[in-house]
């Protein structure tokens, strides 16, 4: 788009916000133009969520204003979506103020009076313009991608993560001019994140989002806006461009602390070493696991240890897992899994939601018993376990009081140590902040404090369950730096691919159905390996031509909305009936039925065949109508 054609969607003009004496930001101004995909970066507690709430109209600024383009549609995805708990998942979609739903209602009314040709034609054209014919198919596809398959489940029965995913589906289906999002990748598993990444990269959406997911910032955003110490900086590029320019900016600012500069320098060096975003077809199939293992080992040896932690040394026996199994509600999470942990192992755990990752950690640390098998823990092992539950705060506690309950210092080599205050400073709590009351902290700051309480106990086997949720990028840099220096055993469950790539060199991939793959590399290695398997399989399969049937027919013209719904439903029904028919026919050959059973099952089979024939006839009728 040429500069003179730039369409401004909204302008933030001299906005200020404070809470009591605490000033979040003053005199902030910036604009959002059509087609921009902006990632908003700031430390926890500096007003990210407040600014998003101001943009979306939930909150108002103390000074200044947000000016919107006339008739602009804005969808806002918050951390805690406000949904009607009495509706089902499907009802929530159909009760939203999506303009497509109005178009469909107008069309359904127009069908009743086809003699009013102008009205009917206008309604028909509107259906075309809004791509409304396939709305049901579209919302079901998105809900299924986000693992919300049970459309009749009440919102009140959903978990926090499922509610967030339902709100995301609603926002995407609205097709707004501007989509504002607060941490869109939280509560998504890796498969969902990559699907969303591809969708945003492809769709011509205008985005403004807060996210700590740096691969997301790299692959989706075309601009990074940073709020730093009350000032706003804009970088017209993706995450690696932002790192480069920020590094140059800090170089020029003598007031900036050396510590923050060093963190971003390391981050930039690491980013430059990464291969460019992978393509779907890997250049060469990685068959040899030892090749991946060598690469992972080399990466680890590249790291220069700065913080020499003096933790209690692990003995020869660390943790042994002997053929453990666990099943919940007929869902086998793992079965017969065994592993012998060695010193200094750095393992990442990945897998879809509900495949048993947190259950595995609870069994490992002894808070849950396996159904079968056992876990043997060495005498020298001292676990540090960061869970998703967070921290219990006593009323009236200050930040420094909380951490001192767990320890006063971490011992280093050569008789040195990091004090509780020093650790808090390292994790971005300055001396003044350390004497703040904990109930004044933001959600992300509380998570940061909780992390410090786990680390101050000086564990030699550290387990982190989703540590990156609610942490800002600067804190993630600090945590990564600490973990790269950590000499003990480390297990990390995370959907943050960038974090995993930096920290671990070995994966347990929870594949569902009780399967756990032991993979000797980081997340990007695993994706390259998986992609190359898929592309190889695709190459082996020669294209097949099929005669036209219900599965392969293409839609050439449009049906009425109700007929389109019926057509889509018929395709699903026919597929199910075909599966039922094939399954039952198979049973005639394998089951040892008596004559009465054979008669009964024969009647059932005939009913299925009759139903299939009837539905196929109707499907062909509609198909013919479409092609007239």
PATOR-294715 format. One record per residue (C-alpha): residue in three letters; x, y, z. Coordinates in steps of 0.1 Angstrom, whole numbers, always signed. Layout:
BEGIN
@residu ALA, east X, north Y, up Z
...
# end
This chain:
BEGIN
@residu UNK, east +0, north +0, up +0
@residu UNK, east +14, north +34, up -9
@residu UNK, east +19, north +59, up +19
@residu UNK, east -8, north +82, up +6
@residu UNK, east -33, north +53, up +8
@residu UNK, east -26, north +44, up +44
@residu UNK, east -59, north +40, up +63
@residu UNK, east -57, north +50, up +99
@residu UNK, east -79, north +28, up +121
@residu UNK, east -73, north +45, up +155
@residu UNK, east -51, north +71, up +171
@residu UNK, east -40, north +71, up +207
@residu UNK, east -35, north +107, up +216
@residu UNK, east -15, north +119, up +247
@residu UNK, east -29, north +91, up +269
@residu UNK, east -20, north +88, up +307
@residu UNK, east -29, north +63, up +333
@residu UNK, east -21, north +60, up +370
@residu UNK, east -33, north +40, up +400
@residu UNK, east -30, north +61, up +432
@residu UNK, east +6, north +73, up +433
@residu UNK, east +18, north +47, up +408
@residu UNK, east +21, north +62, up +373
@residu UNK, east +19, north +36, up +346
@residu UNK, east +24, north +59, up +316
@residu UNK, east +21, north +96, up +307
@residu UNK, east +16, north +113, up +274
@residu UNK, east +16, north +83, up +251
@residu UNK, east +7, north +87, up +215
@residu UNK, east +7, north +63, up +185
@residu UNK, east -15, north +51, up +157
@residu UNK, east -27, north +18, up +143
@residu UNK, east -31, north +16, up +105
@residu UNK, east -48, north -10, up +83
@residu UNK, east -27, north -41, up +77
@residu UNK, east -3, north -35, up +106
@residu UNK, east +4, north -65, up +128
@residu UNK, east +17, north -49, up +160
@residu UNK, east +33, north -67, up +189
@residu UNK, east +33, north -47, up +221
@residu UNK, east +63, north -54, up +244
@residu UNK, east +67, north -42, up +280
@residu UNK, east +77, north -55, up +314
@residu UNK, east +51, north -69, up +337
@residu UNK, east +35, north -42, up +359
@residu UNK, east +41, north -13, up +335
@residu UNK, east +6, north -11, up +322
@residu UNK, east +3, north -35, up +292
@residu UNK, east -32, north -48, up +302
@residu UNK, east -43, north -12, up +312
@residu UNK, east -34, north +1, up +277
@residu UNK, east -52, north -28, up +260
@residu UNK, east -83, north -21, up +282
@residu UNK, east -82, north +15, up +272
@residu UNK, east -79, north +6, up +235
@residu UNK, east -109, north -17, up +238
@residu UNK, east -131, north +7, up +257
@residu UNK, east -132, north -13, up +290
@residu UNK, east -112, north +14, up +308
@residu UNK, east -108, north +51, up +303
@residu UNK, east -75, north +71, up +304
@residu UNK, east -69, north +98, up +331
@residu UNK, east -58, north +121, up +303
@residu UNK, east -59, north +120, up +265
@residu UNK, east -82, north +101, up +242
@residu UNK, east -84, north +71, up +218
@residu UNK, east -99, north +82, up +184
@residu UNK, east -114, north +55, up +163
@residu UNK, east -122, north +55, up +125
@residu UNK, east -159, north +58, up +119
@residu UNK, east -177, north +24, up +118
@residu UNK, east -145, north +5, up +128
@residu UNK, east -153, north -30, up +142
@residu UNK, east -129, north -40, up +170
@residu UNK, east -128, north -74, up +187
@residu UNK, east -109, north -77, up +220
@residu UNK, east -96, north -110, up +234
@residu UNK, east -89, north -105, up +271
@residu UNK, east -71, north -128, up +296
@residu UNK, east -104, north -134, up +314
@residu UNK, east -132, north -134, up +288
@residu UNK, east -167, north -124, up +299
@residu UNK, east -190, north -152, up +286
@residu UNK, east -226, north -162, up +294
@residu UNK, east -221, north -193, up +315
@residu UNK, east -257, north -206, up +308
@residu UNK, east -251, north -209, up +270
@residu UNK, east -235, north -239, up +252
@residu UNK, east -204, north -235, up +231
@residu UNK, east -224, north -234, up +199
@residu UNK, east -250, north -211, up +214
@residu UNK, east -222, north -187, up +224
@residu UNK, east -211, north -184, up +187
@residu UNK, east -247, north -180, up +175
@residu UNK, east -256, north -154, up +202
@residu UNK, east -226, north -132, up +194
@residu UNK, east -230, north -98, up +176
@residu UNK, east -214, north -112, up +145
@residu UNK, east -226, north -93, up +114
@residu UNK, east -228, north -125, up +94
@residu UNK, east -256, north -138, up +117
@residu UNK, east -277, north -107, up +108
@residu UNK, east -271, north -113, up +71
@residu UNK, east -282, north -150, up +75
@residu UNK, east -314, north -139, up +94
@residu UNK, east -322, north -113, up +67
@residu UNK, east -318, north -140, up +40
@residu UNK, east -340, north -165, up +59
@residu UNK, east -368, north -139, up +60
@residu UNK, east -363, north -130, up +23
@residu UNK, east -367, north -167, up +14
@residu UNK, east -403, north -166, up +28
@residu UNK, east -412, north -138, up +3
@residu UNK, east -394, north -147, up -30
@residu UNK, east -419, north -125, up -49
@residu UNK, east -402, north -94, up -34
@residu UNK, east -374, north -99, up -59
@residu UNK, east -353, north -68, up -49
@residu UNK, east -353, north -78, up -12
@residu UNK, east -344, north -114, up -21
@residu UNK, east -316, north -103, up -45
@residu UNK, east -301, north -79, up -19
@residu UNK, east -302, north -106, up +8
@residu UNK, east -287, north -132, up -16
@residu UNK, east -259, north -107, up -26
@residu UNK, east -252, north -100, up +11
@residu UNK, east -248, north -137, up +17
@residu UNK, east -222, north -138, up -11
@residu UNK, east -204, north -106, up +1
@residu UNK, east -201, north -119, up +37
@residu UNK, east -192, north -155, up +26
@residu UNK, east -221, north -165, up +49
@residu UNK, east -231, north -197, up +31
@residu UNK, east -203, north -216, up +48
@residu UNK, east -205, north -199, up +82
@residu UNK, east -216, north -231, up +101
@residu UNK, east -187, north -251, up +85
@residu UNK, east -163, north -223, up +93
@residu UNK, east -172, north -220, up +130
@residu UNK, east -171, north -257, up +135
@residu UNK, east -137, north -260, up +118
@residu UNK, east -123, north -233, up +141
@residu UNK, east -139, north -248, up +173
@residu UNK, east -125, north -282, up +164
@residu UNK, east -90, north -268, up +157
@residu UNK, east -92, north -253, up +192
@residu UNK, east -103, north -286, up +207
@residu UNK, east -138, north -275, up +215
@residu UNK, east -155, north -305, up +198
@residu UNK, east -184, north -309, up +223
@residu UNK, east -206, north -281, up +209
@residu UNK, east -234, north -288, up +235
@residu UNK, east -211, north -283, up +265
@residu UNK, east -222, north -254, up +288
@residu UNK, east -197, north -225, up +291
@residu UNK, east -201, north -228, up +329
@residu UNK, east -185, north -263, up +327
@residu UNK, east -155, north -252, up +307
@residu UNK, east -120, north -247, up +322
@residu UNK, east -104, north -212, up +321
@residu UNK, east -83, north -223, up +291
@residu UNK, east -113, north -235, up +272
@residu UNK, east -132, north -203, up +278
@residu UNK, east -102, north -183, up +265
@residu UNK, east -102, north -205, up +234
@residu UNK, east -139, north -201, up +228
@residu UNK, east -135, north -163, up +231
@residu UNK, east -106, north -165, up +205
@residu UNK, east -129, north -185, up +181
@residu UNK, east -156, north -158, up +185
@residu UNK, east -131, north -130, up +178
@residu UNK, east -118, north -148, up +147
@residu UNK, east -153, north -155, up +133
@residu UNK, east -163, north -118, up +137
@residu UNK, east -137, north -109, up +111
@residu UNK, east -131, north -75, up +128
@residu UNK, east -113, north -46, up +112
@residu UNK, east -90, north -46, up +142
@residu UNK, east -83, north -75, up +166
@residu UNK, east -68, north -66, up +200
@residu UNK, east -54, north -96, up +220
@residu UNK, east -39, north -101, up +254
@residu UNK, east -16, north -131, up +253
@residu UNK, east -34, north -150, up +226
@residu UNK, east -11, north -181, up +228
@residu UNK, east -17, north -187, up +266
@residu UNK, east -39, north -219, up +270
@residu UNK, east -31, north -231, up +235
@residu UNK, east -11, north -262, up +228
@residu UNK, east +18, north -262, up +203
@residu UNK, east -4, north -275, up +174
@residu UNK, east -30, north -247, up +180
@residu UNK, east -3, north -220, up +182
@residu UNK, east +12, north -230, up +149
@residu UNK, east -23, north -231, up +133
@residu UNK, east -30, north -196, up +146
@residu UNK, east +4, north -184, up +135
@residu UNK, east -2, north -196, up +100
@residu UNK, east -37, north -181, up +100
@residu UNK, east -25, north -147, up +111
@residu UNK, east +4, north -148, up +86
@residu UNK, east -20, north -156, up +58
@residu UNK, east -51, north -135, up +67
@residu UNK, east -52, north -98, up +59
@residu UNK, east -60, north -88, up +95
@residu UNK, east -50, north -58, up +115
@residu UNK, east -36, north -69, up +148
@residu UNK, east -25, north -53, up +181
@residu UNK, east -14, north -78, up +207
@residu UNK, east +5, north -83, up +239
@residu UNK, east +24, north -116, up +237
@residu UNK, east +56, north -131, up +252
@residu UNK, east +58, north -157, up +224
@residu UNK, east +89, north -146, up +205
@residu UNK, east +85, north -170, up +176
@residu UNK, east +49, north -156, up +172
@residu UNK, east +64, north -120, up +172
@residu UNK, east +90, north -131, up +147
@residu UNK, east +66, north -148, up +123
@residu UNK, east +34, north -128, up +126
@residu UNK, east +42, north -92, up +134
@residu UNK, east +55, north -65, up +111
@residu UNK, east +60, north -39, up +138
@residu UNK, east +70, north -40, up +175
@residu UNK, east +60, north -12, up +198
@residu UNK, east +78, north -12, up +232
@residu UNK, east +68, north +7, up +263
@residu UNK, east +100, north +12, up +284
@residu UNK, east +102, north +34, up +315
@residu UNK, east +72, north +53, up +304
@residu UNK, east +85, north +60, up +268
@residu UNK, east +72, north +45, up +237
@residu UNK, east +95, north +31, up +209
@residu UNK, east +83, north +18, up +175
@residu UNK, east +103, north -7, up +153
@residu UNK, east +90, north -13, up +118
@residu UNK, east +99, north -50, up +116
@residu UNK, east +96, north -84, up +133
@residu UNK, east +112, north -96, up +165
@residu UNK, east +148, north -100, up +153
@residu UNK, east +147, north -66, up +137
@residu UNK, east +134, north -51, up +170
@residu UNK, east +163, north -68, up +189
@residu UNK, east +189, north -54, up +166
@residu UNK, east +175, north -18, up +167
@residu UNK, east +169, north -20, up +204
@residu UNK, east +205, north -31, up +209
@residu UNK, east +216, north -1, up +189
@residu UNK, east +193, north +22, up +209
@residu UNK, east +206, north +9, up +243
@residu UNK, east +242, north +14, up +230
@residu UNK, east +234, north +50, up +225
@residu UNK, east +218, north +55, up +260
@residu UNK, east +245, north +57, up +286
@residu UNK, east +219, north +57, up +314
@residu UNK, east +207, north +22, up +306
@residu UNK, east +221, north -5, up +330
@residu UNK, east +247, north -28, up +316
@residu UNK, east +227, north -58, up +328
@residu UNK, east +197, north -52, up +306
@residu UNK, east +219, north -45, up +276
@residu UNK, east +238, north -78, up +282
@residu UNK, east +205, north -97, up +282
@residu UNK, east +194, north -83, up +249
@residu UNK, east +228, north -87, up +234
@residu UNK, east +227, north -125, up +243
@residu UNK, east +192, north -127, up +229
@residu UNK, east +202, north -111, up +196
@residu UNK, east +233, north -134, up +193
@residu UNK, east +211, north -164, up +198
@residu UNK, east +185, north -152, up +173
@residu UNK, east +211, north -147, up +147
@residu UNK, east +223, north -183, up +151
@residu UNK, east +188, north -197, up +145
@residu UNK, east +179, north -211, up +110
@residu UNK, east +153, north -190, up +92
@residu UNK, east +117, north -201, up +97
@residu UNK, east +113, north -236, up +86
@residu UNK, east +95, north -245, up +54
@residu UNK, east +69, north -272, up +52
@residu UNK, east +92, north -293, up +31
@residu UNK, east +124, north -299, up +50
@residu UNK, east +155, north -298, up +27
@residu UNK, east +166, north -332, up +38
@residu UNK, east +150, north -359, up +59
@residu UNK, east +168, north -364, up +92
@residu UNK, east +168, north -401, up +97
@residu UNK, east +197, north -404, up +121
@residu UNK, east +188, north -395, up +157
@residu UNK, east +225, north -394, up +166
@residu UNK, east +230, north -365, up +141
@residu UNK, east +203, north -346, up +160
@residu UNK, east +218, north -355, up +193
@residu UNK, east +253, north -342, up +183
@residu UNK, east +238, north -309, up +171
@residu UNK, east +219, north -305, up +204
@residu UNK, east +250, north -313, up +224
@residu UNK, east +271, north -288, up +205
@residu UNK, east +245, north -261, up +212
@residu UNK, east +247, north -268, up +249
@residu UNK, east +286, north -266, up +249
@residu UNK, east +284, north -232, up +232
@residu UNK, east +271, north -217, up +264
@residu UNK, east +295, north -198, up +287
@residu UNK, east +285, north -203, up +324
@residu UNK, east +285, north -170, up +343
@residu UNK, east +267, north -179, up +375
@residu UNK, east +284, north -209, up +391
@residu UNK, east +258, north -223, up +413
@residu UNK, east +270, north -245, up +442
@residu UNK, east +241, north -268, up +446
@residu UNK, east +242, north -301, up +464
@residu UNK, east +258, north -326, up +441
@residu UNK, east +237, north -354, up +426
@residu UNK, east +247, north -390, up +433
@residu UNK, east +249, north -417, up +407
@residu UNK, east +213, north -426, up +412
@residu UNK, east +191, north -396, up +403
@residu UNK, east +155, north -407, up +394
@residu UNK, east +145, north -440, up +379
@residu UNK, east +111, north -445, up +363
@residu UNK, east +101, north -481, up +361
@residu UNK, east +72, north -489, up +336
@residu UNK, east +47, north -464, up +350
@residu UNK, east +11, north -463, up +338
@residu UNK, east -18, north -440, up +345
@residu UNK, east -54, north -440, up +332
@residu UNK, east -82, north -415, up +338
@residu UNK, east -118, north -421, up +327
@residu UNK, east -107, north -448, up +303
@residu UNK, east -81, north -424, up +288
@residu UNK, east -46, north -440, up +290
@residu UNK, east -21, north -412, up +296
@residu UNK, east +10, north -434, up +296
@residu UNK, east +16, north -471, up +299
@residu UNK, east +48, north -489, up +307
@residu UNK, east +70, north -458, up +303
@residu UNK, east +105, north -461, up +317
@residu UNK, east +135, north -437, up +319
@residu UNK, east +166, north -434, up +339
@residu UNK, east +176, north -397, up +345
@residu UNK, east +213, north -389, up +345
@residu UNK, east +230, north -359, up +360
@residu UNK, east +226, north -325, up +341
@residu UNK, east +198, north -338, up +318
@residu UNK, east +177, north -310, up +303
@residu UNK, east +144, north -324, up +291
@residu UNK, east +114, north -305, up +276
@residu UNK, east +79, north -320, up +277
@residu UNK, east +55, north -312, up +249
@residu UNK, east +21, north -325, up +238
@residu UNK, east -15, north -316, up +233
@residu UNK, east -36, north -305, up +262
@residu UNK, east -49, north -334, up +282
@residu UNK, east -22, north -359, up +272
@residu UNK, east -9, north -362, up +308
@residu UNK, east +20, north -338, up +311
@residu UNK, east +12, north -323, up +345
@residu UNK, east +1, north -358, up +358
@residu UNK, east +35, north -372, up +348
@residu UNK, east +52, north -344, up +368
@residu UNK, east +30, north -351, up +399
@residu UNK, east +39, north -388, up +397
@residu UNK, east +76, north -380, up +393
@residu UNK, east +76, north -357, up +424
@residu UNK, east +55, north -382, up +445
@residu UNK, east +23, north -361, up +449
@residu UNK, east +4, north -387, up +428
@residu UNK, east +7, north -425, up +426
@residu UNK, east +9, north -443, up +393
@residu UNK, east -16, north -471, up +386
@residu UNK, east +13, north -494, up +378
@residu UNK, east +51, north -493, up +380
@residu UNK, east +71, north -471, up +404
@residu UNK, east +94, north -441, up +406
@residu UNK, east +127, north -445, up +426
@residu UNK, east +143, north -412, up +437
@residu UNK, east +180, north -410, up +447
@residu UNK, east +190, north -399, up +482
@residu UNK, east +207, north -367, up +470
@residu UNK, east +178, north -354, up +449
@residu UNK, east +163, north -321, up +460
@residu UNK, east +133, north -312, up +439
@residu UNK, east +123, north -276, up +431
@residu UNK, east +88, north -277, up +415
@residu UNK, east +72, north -246, up +399
@residu UNK, east +35, north -256, up +393
@residu UNK, east +7, north -238, up +375
@residu UNK, east -11, north -231, up +408
@residu UNK, east +12, north -202, up +418
@residu UNK, east +18, north -190, up +453
@residu UNK, east -3, north -185, up +484
@residu UNK, east +2, north -151, up +499
@residu UNK, east -5, north -142, up +535
@residu UNK, east -22, north -109, up +541
@residu UNK, east +1, north -79, up +547
@residu UNK, east +32, north -97, up +534
@residu UNK, east +59, north -77, up +516
@residu UNK, east +79, north -92, up +486
@residu UNK, east +111, north -97, up +506
@residu UNK, east +92, north -114, up +535
@residu UNK, east +77, north -140, up +510
@residu UNK, east +111, north -151, up +496
@residu UNK, east +129, north -152, up +530
@residu UNK, east +104, north -178, up +542
@residu UNK, east +120, north -201, up +517
@residu UNK, east +157, north -191, up +521
@residu UNK, east +182, north -163, up +526
@residu UNK, east +207, north -170, up +498
@residu UNK, east +219, north -193, up +470
@residu UNK, east +254, north -205, up +475
@residu UNK, east +279, north -200, up +446
@residu UNK, east +313, north -216, up +440
@residu UNK, east +344, north -201, up +457
@residu UNK, east +324, north -192, up +489
@residu UNK, east +303, north -165, up +472
@residu UNK, east +265, north -163, up +474
@residu UNK, east +235, north -146, up +459
@residu UNK, east +213, north -131, up +487
@residu UNK, east +175, north -132, up +486
@residu UNK, east +177, north -94, up +478
@residu UNK, east +202, north -101, up +450
@residu UNK, east +181, north -128, up +435
@residu UNK, east +150, north -105, up +435
@residu UNK, east +171, north -78, up +419
@residu UNK, east +182, north -102, up +392
@residu UNK, east +145, north -110, up +386
@residu UNK, east +137, north -73, up +382
@residu UNK, east +124, north -64, up +417
@residu UNK, east +144, north -33, up +426
@residu UNK, east +151, north -25, up +463
@residu UNK, east +120, north -2, up +465
@residu UNK, east +98, north -29, up +449
@residu UNK, east +110, north -55, up +474
@residu UNK, east +93, north -36, up +502
@residu UNK, east +60, north -33, up +483
@residu UNK, east +30, north -53, up +496
@residu UNK, east +25, north -84, up +475
@residu UNK, east -12, north -77, up +469
@residu UNK, east -1, north -46, up +449
@residu UNK, east +18, north -69, up +423
@residu UNK, east +4, north -77, up +389
@residu UNK, east -3, north -113, up +379
@residu UNK, east +30, north -115, up +360
@residu UNK, east +50, north -100, up +389
@residu UNK, east +35, north -126, up +413
@residu UNK, east +46, north -154, up +390
@residu UNK, east +81, north -139, up +390
@residu UNK, east +81, north -138, up +428
@residu UNK, east +69, north -175, up +429
@residu UNK, east +98, north -184, up +406
@residu UNK, east +123, north -168, up +430
@residu UNK, east +108, north -188, up +459
@residu UNK, east +115, north -220, up +440
@residu UNK, east +150, north -210, up +430
@residu UNK, east +162, north -197, up +464
@residu UNK, east +157, north -232, up +478
@residu UNK, east +187, north -242, up +457
@residu UNK, east +172, north -274, up +442
@residu UNK, east +194, north -298, up +421
@residu UNK, east +164, north -312, up +402
@residu UNK, east +143, north -283, up +389
@residu UNK, east +108, north -289, up +374
@residu UNK, east +90, north -260, up +357
@residu UNK, east +54, north -265, up +346
@residu UNK, east +44, north -238, up +321
@residu UNK, east +68, north -212, up +336
@residu UNK, east +65, north -187, up +307
@residu UNK, east +27, north -180, up +312
@residu UNK, east +23, north -144, up +323
@residu UNK, east +60, north -136, up +322
@residu UNK, east +73, north -107, up +301
@residu UNK, east +101, north -111, up +276
@residu UNK, east +127, north -93, up +298
@residu UNK, east +119, north -118, up +326
@residu UNK, east +121, north -147, up +302
@residu UNK, east +156, north -135, up +292
@residu UNK, east +166, north -135, up +329
@residu UNK, east +151, north -169, up +335
@residu UNK, east +168, north -184, up +304
@residu UNK, east +201, north -169, up +315
@residu UNK, east +197, north -185, up +349
@residu UNK, east +186, north -219, up +335
@residu UNK, east +215, north -221, up +311
@residu UNK, east +238, north -217, up +341
@residu UNK, east +219, north -243, up +361
@residu UNK, east +241, north -274, up +365
@residu UNK, east +214, north -299, up +378
@residu UNK, east +186, north -318, up +362
@residu UNK, east +159, north -298, up +345
@residu UNK, east +125, north -307, up +332
@residu UNK, east +104, north -280, up +315
@residu UNK, east +68, north -283, up +303
@residu UNK, east +61, north -253, up +280
@residu UNK, east +42, north -243, up +248
@residu UNK, east +68, north -215, up +244
@residu UNK, east +88, north -229, up +215
@residu UNK, east +115, north -202, up +216
@residu UNK, east +121, north -208, up +253
@residu UNK, east +123, north -246, up +248
@residu UNK, east +147, north -242, up +219
@residu UNK, east +171, north -222, up +241
@residu UNK, east +169, north -243, up +273
@residu UNK, east +165, north -280, up +265
@residu UNK, east +183, north -305, up +243
@residu UNK, east +160, north -335, up +247
@residu UNK, east +122, north -340, up +245
@residu UNK, east +95, north -362, up +258
@residu UNK, east +67, north -359, up +233
@residu UNK, east +33, north -369, up +247
@residu UNK, east +15, north -381, up +216
@residu UNK, east -18, north -392, up +233
@residu UNK, east -31, north -428, up +236
@residu UNK, east -4, north -436, up +261
@residu UNK, east +25, north -430, up +237
@residu UNK, east +55, north -410, up +248
@residu UNK, east +83, north -404, up +223
@residu UNK, east +118, north -399, up +236
@residu UNK, east +134, north -374, up +211
@residu UNK, east +171, north -363, up +213
@residu UNK, east +168, north -327, up +202
@residu UNK, east +150, north -294, up +209
@residu UNK, east +116, north -283, up +196
@residu UNK, east +128, north -270, up +162
@residu UNK, east +147, north -302, up +156
@residu UNK, east +116, north -322, up +163
@residu UNK, east +94, north -301, up +139
@residu UNK, east +120, north -304, up +112
@residu UNK, east +120, north -342, up +117
@residu UNK, east +82, north -344, up +117
@residu UNK, east +79, north -322, up +87
@residu UNK, east +104, north -342, up +67
@residu UNK, east +85, north -374, up +75
@residu UNK, east +52, north -358, up +63
@residu UNK, east +68, north -345, up +31
@residu UNK, east +85, north -378, up +24
@residu UNK, east +51, north -396, up +29
@residu UNK, east +34, north -371, up +6
@residu UNK, east +60, north -377, up -21
@residu UNK, east +55, north -415, up -19
@residu UNK, east +18, north -412, up -25
@residu UNK, east +10, north -407, up -62
@residu UNK, east -20, north -386, up -70
@residu UNK, east -52, north -407, up -74
@residu UNK, east -81, north -399, up -96
@residu UNK, east -115, north -408, up -82
@residu UNK, east -149, north -410, up -99
@residu UNK, east -173, north -383, up -87
@residu UNK, east -191, north -393, up -55
@residu UNK, east -204, north -375, up -24
@residu UNK, east -168, north -370, up -10
@residu UNK, east -152, north -354, up -40
@residu UNK, east -180, north -332, up -55
@residu UNK, east -173, north -295, up -57
@residu UNK, east -197, north -267, up -50
@residu UNK, east -203, north -246, up -81
@residu UNK, east -233, north -225, up -72
@residu UNK, east -250, north -217, up -39
@residu UNK, east -280, north -233, up -22
@residu UNK, east -304, north -216, up +2
@residu UNK, east -289, north -213, up +36
@residu UNK, east -310, north -241, up +51
@residu UNK, east -303, north -263, up +21
@residu UNK, east -265, north -255, up +25
@residu UNK, east -268, north -266, up +62
@residu UNK, east -286, north -298, up +52
@residu UNK, east -260, north -305, up +25
@residu UNK, east -231, north -301, up +50
@residu UNK, east -250, north -323, up +75
@residu UNK, east -257, north -350, up +49
@residu UNK, east -219, north -352, up +41
@residu UNK, east -212, north -359, up +78
@residu UNK, east -242, north -383, up +82
@residu UNK, east -232, north -403, up +51
@residu UNK, east -196, north -406, up +63
@residu UNK, east -208, north -419, up +97
@residu UNK, east -233, north -444, up +81
@residu UNK, east -205, north -457, up +58
@residu UNK, east -183, north -463, up +89
@residu UNK, east -212, north -480, up +107
@residu UNK, east -219, north -502, up +77
@residu UNK, east -183, north -513, up +72
@residu UNK, east -178, north -519, up +110
@residu UNK, east -210, north -541, up +112
@residu UNK, east -201, north -560, up +80
@residu UNK, east -167, north -568, up +95
@residu UNK, east -184, north -581, up +127
@residu UNK, east -204, north -607, up +107
@residu UNK, east -170, north -623, up +98
@residu UNK, east -154, north -621, up +133
@residu UNK, east -182, north -624, up +159
@residu UNK, east -196, north -658, up +169
@residu UNK, east -233, north -649, up +168
@residu UNK, east -262, north -673, up +171
@residu UNK, east -291, north -673, up +146
@residu UNK, east -312, north -648, up +167
@residu UNK, east -282, north -624, up +168
@residu UNK, east -276, north -628, up +131
@residu UNK, east -312, north -619, up +123
@residu UNK, east -311, north -589, up +146
@residu UNK, east -278, north -576, up +133
@residu UNK, east -290, north -582, up +96
@residu UNK, east -320, north -560, up +103
@residu UNK, east -297, north -533, up +117
@residu UNK, east -274, north -535, up +87
@residu UNK, east -304, north -533, up +63
@residu UNK, east -316, north -501, up +82
@residu UNK, east -281, north -486, up +78
@residu UNK, east -280, north -494, up +41
@residu UNK, east -316, north -480, up +36
@residu UNK, east -307, north -448, up +55
@residu UNK, east -275, north -445, up +35
@residu UNK, east -293, north -449, up +2
@residu UNK, east -319, north -423, up +12
@residu UNK, east -293, north -397, up +23
@residu UNK, east -272, north -403, up -8
@residu UNK, east -303, north -397, up -30
@residu UNK, east -310, north -364, up -12
@residu UNK, east -274, north -355, up -14
@residu UNK, east -274, north -360, up -52
@residu UNK, east -306, north -340, up -55
@residu UNK, east -289, north -310, up -38
@residu UNK, east -257, north -316, up -57
@residu UNK, east -277, north -314, up -90
@residu UNK, east -294, north -283, up -79
@residu UNK, east -261, north -267, up -72
@residu UNK, east -248, north -273, up -106
@residu UNK, east -279, north -261, up -126
# end
